[in-house]
Amino acid sequence: MSVNQYTPDRTESKYTKSASTFRQNVQRDLANEELRSNFAGAMDYLMDKRKASFPSNDELETLRDQCKLIKQRALVKLPHLLEQLETKLNENGIKVHWAETINDANEIIAQLIESKGGKNIVKGKSMVSEETALNDFLQARDMEILESDMGEYIVQLANEHPSHIIMPAIHQNKKQVADIFAEHIDDFEYTTDVDTLIGEGRRILRDKFSKADVGITGVNFAVAETGTLCLVENEGNGQMSSAVPDMHIAITGIEKVVEYLDDIPPLLSLLTRSATGQAITTYFNMISKPRQPGEKDGPEEVHLVLLDNGRSQAFADEELRQTLQCIRCGACMNHCPVYTRVGGHAYGTVYPGPIGKIISPHQLGLESTKDLPTASSLCGACGEVCPVKIPIPNILLRLRKESVKDTKGGEGELKGAGSNRKATEAAIWKAWSLLHRVPAMYKVSMWFATRFRGLMPSKLGAWTSVRTAPKLAPKTLHERVKARRK
Amino acid sequence: MSYKFTQQSNSARSVILQKLKKQVEGADYDKLPAETGFTYPEISFEDQFTHFVQLLRNNQAKVISTSETELMDQVISELKARDISSLLYGADSPYSQLIEQGINQSGEQVELQDYDYQLTDNKDKLFNHTPASITSSNWAIAETGTIVRWPSQNEPRTMSLVPPVHMIIVDANKLYCNFSSLVKDQNWKDNMPTNALLISGPSKTADIQQTLAFGAHGPKELIVFVMNSPTDINL
C-alpha cells in the first residue's frame, strides 16, 4: 500500500519565504475561485454553529471574562506553574523535556524515538508539531510518521500544510479529497461519498495504529495541580496515538499550562463551543500517568516536550503577552473577512488568520512577517469572538508600530523590529509632525498647498488603482472661517 | 538516554524559566481579580436526565433504558441485529457477573472474550477480531450528554476505543449536572487515575467539506444502556 509517498520539502526557510511573499500569495489565492468557495462555505458553517451554541449572551460574556482571567492568572504564575507541572508529572512517571527552538524539540523527539528503536510513528493532531516541521525532520531520519487526524492525513497525502488550525483540510472539497485519494491510495475505488472516503481513511489508519511503536500528540491543556495532559478531539485518533503504542510523546507550547483542575471545565466548554459549536467534543482524554503495574494497555513511557520558540519574547511585554492566552479554537479565523477570502495558505505561516498574524512575528521575526499585521481591516470581529478576550486588533496595531519603529538594536526589542521602516515614509511623517507643532509653518505650508493644488498628481500608487485621487480645497479652512466671520 | 540530549534540555529549562521569571518577579498573587463563573438556573433531575439522553441521541448514540433483569436480553438482541457473535468484556468488573450469566443462560452462540491480555502483544486480536465491547462507566454529565469512564485494570481504556461497536452501561443515579460539579464533588484533584475519559457519542469527523461522518477511528456505534432511568426514554 503506497499511502506514504510523501516527499519532505517543508523546511523552516520555506515558511519564512512564504510569509514574506504574502502579497503574491494573496493574489494567487484570490484568483482561485474553487478555493474561495470552499472557504466561504466552511466559514459560514462554523460561524452559524458557534452562534447556535451560545443561546445566552450573558452566559457567553461571563464565561469569556472568567476564562480570560483563568489564562491571565496562569500567565502571571507561568514559570512557577511550569515547575509545578514538571514536579507533578515526574511524580506521576511522565518525563518532561524543554526546548528553546524548534530544532531542539525535534532533536529531543527523534532521540526519544531512537531510544525505543521506533520506526513507525503515528501522530494525532498537533499544531506545535507543524510549527517544528517535525514530519520532515523525522522522515529525513528514515522514520515513517503518519498523520492520523482525517484532515491532517488528507493534507499530508497531498503534501500540503493545514489551512486552518481546527479543520486542516478545509480548503479541499470532497471531490478534491477523492482526487487526492485516487492519486495516492492503491486500489481506491473512486467516489465522492464522504462516508466511504472516511471509511477508506479509517481502514488504512487503523492498520497503522495497530503497528505503530510511538504515538505523538499535542496537548490542549496541561494541569499543573495534578500533572495531567488533556486532549480534545472528535475522531479518537488522539486516543489511538496516546493509548495504543508503547511510547507516547506529547509536545506543546509553554503557554498551555493551567493552574487547577477546576480551571478545565469552563475552558473546555468555551473551547469546543467557540471552535465548532459543540457542547463538548466526542472525546476528552485526560492522561496523568504511563501504564501502571497491572494495567493492560496504555504507553509504558510518556514524555512531554515543552517548546518556547518565541513565546518568551511575547511574554516579555505585557500587551503582547495576551497573545499567549490563546486556547487555539480558531474562532478568530472563522470570523475574519480577510481569512475567509484569502484562505489559510496565503499567510505562509503555520498559524493563519488573526491569531497567526500576532503569533508568527514572535516565532519567525517581524522581518519576514511584517506584512501580516497589515492584512487587516481592523473590523474587530476577531477580538469580539475571542473566547479569552485577546485584544487582537490592538495587538495588530502594536505590531505595525513595532515593524516601522526606529530601532536602536538594543535589548528588549522584538526580533525584526523596524524592518518595515522606509526612509521616505519616516521623513514624511517627521515633517507632518513638525508642521502640526509649529503654527506659522503650518499656515505657510497650507497656503502653498491650496494655491498649488493643481500640481497634485492624479495617480497616487495603489490608492488610486480603485479610487479617484483626493483634491485639496482652493482655500484653507482657516481662511474660509475667517472670511465668514467678517 | 544520551547525555548530550539531557544536558541540552536542562539548559533550555533554566534559560526559559529565567526569562519568564524576570518578567513576573514579585507579582502579587493576592491582587489578581476575582473570577466569577456563570450561575446556571436550577434544573430538575428529570429535566437534566432528559437533556442528557437528548444530547447523546443528537450525537447518534443509541440510548436504551434497562434494568439488571433486562440488560442481557437487550445486549444480545443488539448483537444479533448486527450479526455479531463475540463480545469483549472485563472479568471482575461491576456488571461482569450479570454479563456472564446472561450469555450462559441465553443459549445464544455469543463468545464472551475477557480482556485478559497485554495489548502490546495482542493488537491484532483487539483491532481485527473484536467486533464489540461492553463496559461500565463511572458517572455521567447532563449538560453536555457525556459519559465519564475511568478505565481500570479490568476494563482498560482501549475497550471503549478500538471495537467498532461499544456498549456502555450508565447508572442514572450517577448523573451530574455539569463537569465542574463532578470534578469538585468527586474530588478528582486528589485521585486522578492513569487515564480519565469523557465520551459523548461514537467517533466522528467533519474534516471533509464539513460533512459529518461517524466511525472516524474509534467506535462507529455507541449503545448506551441506562440503569435506574427516572423517566421513560424508550419512546
Boltz contact constraints between the chains, C-beta under 6 A:
constraints:
  - contact:
      token1: [A, 42]
      token2: [B, 210]
      max_distance: 6.0
  - contact:
      token1: [A, 45]
      token2: [B, 210]
      max_distance: 6.0
  - contact:
      token1: [A, 59]
      token2: [B, 38]
      max_distance: 6.0
  - contact:
      token1: [A, 62]
      token2: [B, 38]
      max_distance: 6.0
  - contact:
      token1: [A, 63]
      token2: [B, 38]
      max_distance: 6.0
  - contact:
      token1: [A, 66]
      token2: [B, 35]
      max_distance: 6.0
  - contact:
      token1: [A, 66]
      token2: [B, 37]
      max_distance: 6.0
  - contact:
      token1: [A, 69]
      token2: [B, 33]
      max_distance: 6.0
  - contact:
      token1: [A, 69]
      token2: [B, 35]
      max_distance: 6.0
  - contact:
      token1: [A, 73]
      token2: [B, 32]
      max_distance: 6.0
  - contact:
      token1: [A, 76]
      token2: [B, 24]
      max_distance: 6.0
  - contact:
      token1: [A, 76]
      token2: [B, 27]
      max_distance: 6.0
  - contact:
      token1: [A, 78]
      token2: [B, 20]
      max_distance: 6.0
  - contact:
      token1: [A, 79]
      token2: [B, 17]
      max_distance: 6.0
  - contact:
      token1: [A, 79]
      token2: [B, 20]
      max_distance: 6.0
  - contact:
      token1: [A, 79]
      token2: [B, 21]
      max_distance: 6.0
  - contact:
      token1: [A, 97]
      token2: [B, 9]
      max_distance: 6.0
  - contact:
      token1: [A, 98]
      token2: [B, 9]
      max_distance: 6.0
  - contact:
      token1: [A, 98]
      token2: [B, 12]
      max_distance: 6.0
  - contact:
      token1: [A, 98]
      token2: [B, 13]
      max_distance: 6.0
  - contact:
      token1: [A, 99]
      token2: [B, 12]
      max_distance: 6.0
  - contact:
      token1: [A, 100]
      token2: [B, 12]
      max_distance: 6.0
  - contact:
      token1: [A, 111]
      token2: [B, 5]
      max_distance: 6.0
  - contact:
      token1: [A, 115]
      token2: [B, 1]
      max_distance: 6.0
  - contact:
      token1: [A, 150]
      token2: [B, 205]
      max_distance: 6.0
  - contact:
      token1: [A, 150]
      token2: [B, 207]
      max_distance: 6.0
  - contact:
      token1: [A, 150]
      token2: [B, 216]
      max_distance: 6.0
  - contact:
      token1: [A, 151]
      token2: [B, 207]
      max_distance: 6.0
  - contact:
      token1: [A, 169]
      token2: [B, 207]
      max_distance: 6.0
  - contact:
      token1: [A, 173]
      token2: [B, 209]
      max_distance: 6.0
  - contact:
      token1: [A, 174]
      token2: [B, 208]
      max_distance: 6.0
  - contact:
      token1: [A, 174]
      token2: [B, 209]
      max_distance: 6.0
  - contact:
      token1: [A, 177]
      token2: [B, 208]
      max_distance: 6.0
  - contact:
      token1: [A, 194]
      token2: [B, 208]
      max_distance: 6.0
  - contact:
      token1: [A, 194]
      token2: [B, 211]
      max_distance: 6.0
  - contact:
      token1: [A, 194]
      token2: [B, 213]
      max_distance: 6.0
  - contact:
      token1: [A, 195]
      token2: [B, 213]
      max_distance: 6.0
  - contact:
      token1: [A, 197]
      token2: [B, 208]
      max_distance: 6.0
  - contact:
      token1: [A, 198]
      token2: [B, 213]
      max_distance: 6.0
  - contact:
      token1: [A, 210]
      token2: [B, 123]
      max_distance: 6.0
  - contact:
      token1: [A, 210]
      token2: [B, 127]
      max_distance: 6.0
  - contact:
      token1: [A, 225]
      token2: [B, 189]
      max_distance: 6.0
  - contact:
      token1: [A, 226]
      token2: [B, 189]
      max_distance: 6.0
  - contact:
      token1: [A, 226]
      token2: [B, 192]
      max_distance: 6.0
  - contact:
      token1: [A, 228]
      token2: [B, 192]
      max_distance: 6.0
  - contact:
      token1: [A, 234]
      token2: [B, 204]
      max_distance: 6.0
  - contact:
      token1: [A, 235]
      token2: [B, 203]
      max_distance: 6.0
  - contact:
      token1: [A, 235]
      token2: [B, 205]
      max_distance: 6.0
  - contact:
      token1: [A, 235]
      token2: [B, 216]
      max_distance: 6.0
  - contact:
      token1: [A, 235]
      token2: [B, 217]
      max_distance: 6.0
  - contact:
      token1: [A, 236]
      token2: [B, 161]
      max_distance: 6.0
  - contact:
      token1: [A, 236]
      token2: [B, 203]
      max_distance: 6.0
  - contact:
      token1: [A, 236]
      token2: [B, 217]
      max_distance: 6.0
  - contact:
      token1: [A, 236]
      token2: [B, 218]
      max_distance: 6.0
  - contact:
      token1: [A, 237]
      token2: [B, 217]
      max_distance: 6.0
  - contact:
      token1: [A, 239]
      token2: [B, 161]
      max_distance: 6.0
  - contact:
      token1: [A, 240]
      token2: [B, 217]
      max_distance: 6.0
  - contact:
      token1: [A, 243]
      token2: [B, 157]
      max_distance: 6.0
  - contact:
      token1: [A, 243]
      token2: [B, 158]
      max_distance: 6.0
  - contact:
      token1: [A, 261]
      token2: [B, 183]
      max_distance: 6.0
  - contact:
      token1: [A, 261]
      token2: [B, 188]
      max_distance: 6.0
  - contact:
      token1: [A, 261]
      token2: [B, 189]
      max_distance: 6.0
  - contact:
      token1: [A, 265]
      token2: [B, 179]
      max_distance: 6.0
  - contact:
      token1: [A, 265]
      token2: [B, 180]
      max_distance: 6.0
  - contact:
      token1: [A, 279]
      token2: [B, 144]
      max_distance: 6.0
  - contact:
      token1: [A, 280]
      token2: [B, 144]
      max_distance: 6.0
  - contact:
      token1: [A, 280]
      token2: [B, 146]
      max_distance: 6.0
  - contact:
      token1: [A, 280]
      token2: [B, 200]
      max_distance: 6.0
  - contact:
      token1: [A, 282]
      token2: [B, 200]
      max_distance: 6.0
  - contact:
      token1: [A, 282]
      token2: [B, 201]
      max_distance: 6.0
  - contact:
      token1: [A, 282]
      token2: [B, 204]
      max_distance: 6.0
  - contact:
      token1: [A, 284]
      token2: [B, 198]
      max_distance: 6.0
  - contact:
      token1: [A, 285]
      token2: [B, 197]
      max_distance: 6.0
  - contact:
      token1: [A, 286]
      token2: [B, 196]
      max_distance: 6.0
  - contact:
      token1: [A, 287]
      token2: [B, 195]
      max_distance: 6.0
  - contact:
      token1: [A, 288]
      token2: [B, 192]
      max_distance: 6.0
  - contact:
      token1: [A, 289]
      token2: [B, 194]
      max_distance: 6.0
  - contact:
      token1: [A, 292]
      token2: [B, 194]
      max_distance: 6.0
  - contact:
      token1: [A, 294]
      token2: [B, 153]
      max_distance: 6.0
  - contact:
      token1: [A, 295]
      token2: [B, 153]
      max_distance: 6.0
  - contact:
      token1: [A, 296]
      token2: [B, 118]
      max_distance: 6.0
  - contact:
      token1: [A, 296]
      token2: [B, 119]
      max_distance: 6.0
  - contact:
      token1: [A, 296]
      token2: [B, 156]
      max_distance: 6.0
  - contact:
      token1: [A, 297]
      token2: [B, 119]
      max_distance: 6.0
  - contact:
      token1: [A, 297]
      token2: [B, 156]
      max_distance: 6.0
  - contact:
      token1: [A, 297]
      token2: [B, 157]
      max_distance: 6.0
  - contact:
      token1: [A, 297]
      token2: [B, 158]
      max_distance: 6.0
  - contact:
      token1: [A, 308]
      token2: [B, 16]
      max_distance: 6.0
  - contact:
      token1: [A, 312]
      token2: [B, 19]
      max_distance: 6.0
  - contact:
      token1: [A, 315]
      token2: [B, 20]
      max_distance: 6.0
  - contact:
      token1: [A, 315]
      token2: [B, 23]
      max_distance: 6.0
  - contact:
      token1: [A, 316]
      token2: [B, 23]
      max_distance: 6.0
